[in-house]
Amino acid sequence: MTRPLPSLFAVVPAGRAWHLLNDEVGVGWVIVGKLFAHKRPRLIPVYDNVVRCAIGKPEAGSVWTSLDQLLQDPEIVGRLDRLDGLAGLPAEVSPLWVLDVVLWMRHRGDHRLRGCGGLR
């Protein structure tokens, strides 16, 4: 039986900074996530109530690790590249950013209708 690896989120500098701001300073997790995503859009996704509701809370590790694994799937990356091309997005828009926008746009209407925890 293999032992689970430590969460990447817990050991990378961004993960440590996220925990510091969220746990120690008291900045809410959505605000910390959006701040980090704005600062490093090719590396860190926006993870808010709508996206968390759309993809679910990761069972193990972090959402960063889960999305990284998702972006290893050539079919998903190909679909994101096609959307990027159709939209004519600038080069600085990463597949991660496209995925985040797709998830948010796809789920926000259902999110409101279902009375999920976000968009209050």
C-alpha positions in Angstrom: 0.0 0.0 0.0 1.4 3.4 -0.9 1.4 6.3 1.5 -0.3 9.4 0.3 2.1 12.2 -0.6 1.9 15.4 1.5 -0.3 18.0 0.0 1.5 20.1 -2.5 -0.6 23.0 -1.2 1.0 22.6 2.3 4.6 22.7 1.1 4.8 25.2 -1.8 5.3 28.9 -0.9 1.9 29.9 -2.3 0.2 27.3 -0.1 2.1 28.5 3.0 1.2 32.1 2.2 -2.4 31.2 1.6 -2.6 29.5 5.1 -0.9 32.5 6.7 -3.3 35.0 5.2 -6.4 32.8 5.7 -5.7 31.2 9.1 -3.4 33.6 10.9 -4.5 37.0 9.5 -8.1 36.1 9.0 -8.5 37.1 5.3 -11.3 34.9 3.9 -10.3 32.0 1.6 -12.2 33.4 -1.4 -10.4 36.8 -1.2 -7.0 35.1 -0.6 -7.7 32.9 -3.6 -8.7 35.7 -5.9 -5.8 37.8 -4.8 -3.3 34.9 -5.6 -5.1 34.1 -8.9 -4.8 37.8 -9.9 -1.1 37.8 -9.0 -0.3 34.5 -10.6 -3.0 33.7 -13.2 -1.0 31.0 -15.0 -0.3 29.2 -11.8 -3.2 29.6 -9.4 -6.9 29.3 -10.3 -9.7 31.4 -8.9 -11.4 29.1 -6.4 -14.6 30.6 -5.1 -17.9 29.3 -3.9 -19.2 28.8 -7.4 -16.2 26.9 -8.6 -16.0 24.8 -5.4 -19.6 23.9 -5.8 -19.1 23.0 -9.5 -16.1 20.7 -9.0 -16.6 19.7 -5.4 -14.2 20.0 -2.5 -11.2 17.7 -3.1 -11.1 14.6 -1.0 -7.4 14.7 -0.5 -4.8 17.3 -1.2 -5.9 20.7 -2.4 -7.9 22.1 -5.3 -4.6 23.2 -6.8 -3.4 19.6 -7.0 -6.8 18.4 -8.3 -6.9 21.0 -11.1 -3.3 20.2 -12.0 -4.2 16.6 -12.4 -7.2 17.6 -14.5 -5.0 19.6 -16.7 -2.8 16.5 -17.4 -5.7 15.1 -19.5 -4.9 15.7 -23.2 -8.6 15.7 -24.1 -9.5 18.4 -21.6 -6.4 20.5 -22.5 -7.4 20.2 -26.2 -10.9 21.4 -25.5 -9.6 24.3 -23.5 -7.2 25.2 -26.4 -10.1 25.1 -28.9 -12.1 27.4 -26.6 -9.1 29.7 -26.3 -8.8 29.8 -30.1 -12.5 30.4 -30.7 -12.5 33.3 -28.2 -9.3 34.8 -29.6 -7.8 35.2 -26.2 -4.4 36.8 -25.7 -1.3 34.6 -25.1 -1.2 35.4 -21.4 -4.5 33.6 -20.8 -3.5 30.1 -19.6 -5.5 26.9 -19.9 -6.0 27.1 -16.2 -7.7 30.5 -16.5 -9.9 29.2 -19.4 -10.9 26.2 -17.2 -11.8 28.5 -14.3 -13.9 30.8 -16.5 -15.7 27.8 -18.1 -16.5 26.2 -14.7 -17.8 29.5 -13.3 -19.9 30.4 -16.4 -21.3 26.9 -16.6 -22.3 26.6 -13.0 -23.2 30.1 -11.8 -26.9 29.9 -13.0 -27.4 26.5 -11.4 -25.6 27.8 -8.3 -28.1 30.6 -7.8 -31.1 28.4 -8.5 -29.9 25.7 -6.1 -29.3 28.1 -3.3 -25.7 27.1 -2.9 -23.5 28.8 -0.4 -22.0 31.3 -2.9 -23.2 34.4 -4.7 -25.0 35.9 -1.7 
